[in-house]
């Protein structure tokens, strides 16, 4: 199959612009929570099948799900103990029994670059054993 480029902009390009500002205002502020609700509801509208869904799009819904699952599987595959380190998997994350060196390094760098975002109180200062995946609604799908 050959991909034929088109001229229109990616249909979800504006969602990416909603994610970054949340770091500057903080995720626990009313504005930060509003941003999160907006971009997290996109998947639900795409996956909606009850009634007559105006925005239902199973292709986009499956791309979002695929992206999350791929990130989870990548995290497991790159853990030094691989699947032996997995305590539990969920739809949008995975709990490890031991720290994940690559994820911990990225998390530390991200927290240093985003000082207004603090670690969750349930995981103060220690290495992360939980990876939560940010669903990205394939902003470049054409």
C-alpha positions as CSV (number, residue, x, y, z in Angstrom):
1,X,0.0,0.0,0.0
2,X,1.3,3.4,-0.9
3,X,0.6,6.4,1.3
4,X,-0.5,9.4,-0.7
5,X,0.1,12.7,1.1
6,X,-2.7,15.2,1.4
7,X,-2.8,19.0,1.9
8,X,-5.1,19.3,4.9
9,X,-3.7,19.8,8.4
10,X,-3.8,16.9,10.9
11,X,-7.4,16.9,12.4
12,X,-6.3,16.7,16.0
13,X,-3.3,19.1,15.9
14,X,-4.9,21.5,18.4
15,X,-5.0,18.9,21.2
16,X,-1.2,18.9,21.4
17,X,-1.4,22.6,22.2
18,X,-3.6,21.8,25.2
19,X,-1.1,19.5,26.9
20,X,2.0,21.7,27.3
21,X,0.3,24.7,28.9
22,X,-1.0,22.5,31.7
23,X,2.6,22.1,33.0
24,X,2.9,25.9,33.4
25,X,-0.3,26.3,35.4
26,X,-0.1,23.1,37.4
27,X,-2.2,20.0,37.1
28,X,-4.0,20.6,40.4
29,X,-5.4,24.1,39.5
30,X,-8.9,24.5,38.1
31,X,-7.5,25.4,34.7
32,X,-5.1,22.4,34.7
33,X,-8.0,20.0,35.6
34,X,-10.1,21.6,32.8
35,X,-7.3,21.0,30.2
36,X,-7.1,17.4,31.3
37,X,-10.8,16.8,31.0
38,X,-10.9,18.3,27.5
39,X,-8.2,16.1,26.0
40,X,-9.1,13.0,28.0
41,X,-12.7,13.2,26.7
42,X,-11.6,12.9,23.1
43,X,-11.0,9.2,23.3
44,X,-14.5,8.7,24.9
45,X,-16.2,10.7,22.1
46,X,-14.3,8.7,19.4
47,X,-15.1,5.4,21.1
48,X,-18.8,6.2,21.8
49,X,-21.2,3.8,20.2
50,X,-24.4,4.2,22.1
51,X,-27.1,6.4,20.6
52,X,-26.1,8.3,17.5
53,X,-22.5,9.4,18.2
54,X,-21.7,12.6,16.3
55,X,-18.0,12.3,16.8
56,X,-17.7,8.5,16.9
57,X,-14.6,7.3,15.0
58,X,-13.5,3.7,15.8
59,X,-10.3,4.2,13.8
60,X,-9.1,7.1,15.9
61,X,-10.3,5.4,19.1
62,X,-8.2,2.3,18.2
63,X,-5.2,4.4,17.4
64,X,-5.3,6.0,20.8
65,X,-5.7,2.6,22.5
66,X,-2.8,1.2,20.4
67,X,-0.6,4.1,21.3
68,X,-1.1,3.5,25.0
69,X,-0.7,-0.2,24.8
70,X,2.5,0.2,22.8
71,X,4.0,2.5,25.4
72,X,3.1,0.0,28.2
73,X,4.7,-2.9,26.2
74,X,7.8,-0.8,25.5
75,X,8.2,0.0,29.1
76,X,7.9,-3.7,30.0
77,X,10.3,-4.7,27.3
78,X,13.0,-2.2,28.3
79,X,12.8,-3.0,32.1
80,X,15.9,-5.0,33.1
81,X,13.7,-7.7,34.5
82,X,11.1,-7.4,31.7
83,X,7.8,-9.1,32.5
84,X,9.1,-10.5,35.8
85,X,9.1,-7.0,37.2
86,X,5.4,-6.4,36.4
87,X,3.1,-6.3,39.4
88,X,0.0,-5.1,37.5
89,X,-1.1,-3.7,34.2
90,X,-4.1,-1.3,33.7
91,X,-5.6,0.4,30.7
92,X,-3.3,3.4,30.9
93,X,-0.4,2.3,33.0
94,X,1.8,-0.5,34.5
95,X,3.1,-1.0,38.0
96,X,6.6,-2.5,38.4
97,X,7.9,-4.4,41.4
98,X,11.2,-2.7,41.0
99,X,12.3,0.7,39.6
100,X,12.6,1.2,35.9
101,X,16.0,2.9,35.2
102,X,15.0,4.6,31.9
103,X,11.7,5.8,33.1
104,X,13.1,7.1,36.4
105,X,15.8,9.1,34.5
106,X,13.2,10.6,32.2
107,X,10.9,11.4,35.1
108,X,13.7,13.1,37.0
109,X,14.6,15.2,34.0
110,X,10.9,16.1,33.4
111,X,10.4,17.1,37.0
112,X,13.5,19.3,36.9
113,X,12.2,21.0,33.7
114,X,8.7,21.4,35.1
115,X,9.1,22.6,38.7
116,X,5.4,23.5,39.2
117,X,4.5,19.8,38.7
118,X,5.3,17.9,41.8
119,X,5.5,14.2,42.3
120,X,2.3,12.6,43.4
121,X,2.1,12.4,47.2
122,X,1.8,8.6,47.0
123,X,5.3,8.4,45.5
124,X,7.4,11.0,47.4
125,X,10.9,11.4,46.1
126,X,11.5,7.7,45.5
127,X,11.9,5.9,42.2
128,X,8.8,5.4,40.1
129,X,7.3,2.0,40.0
130,X,4.2,3.2,38.2
131,X,4.1,4.3,34.6
132,X,1.0,6.2,33.5
133,X,0.7,6.6,29.8
134,X,-0.4,9.8,28.2
135,X,-2.8,8.9,25.4
136,X,-1.9,10.9,22.3
137,X,-4.7,11.0,19.8
138,X,-2.4,10.6,16.8
139,X,-2.3,14.3,15.9
140,X,-0.6,13.6,12.6
141,X,-3.1,11.1,11.2
142,X,-4.2,12.3,7.8
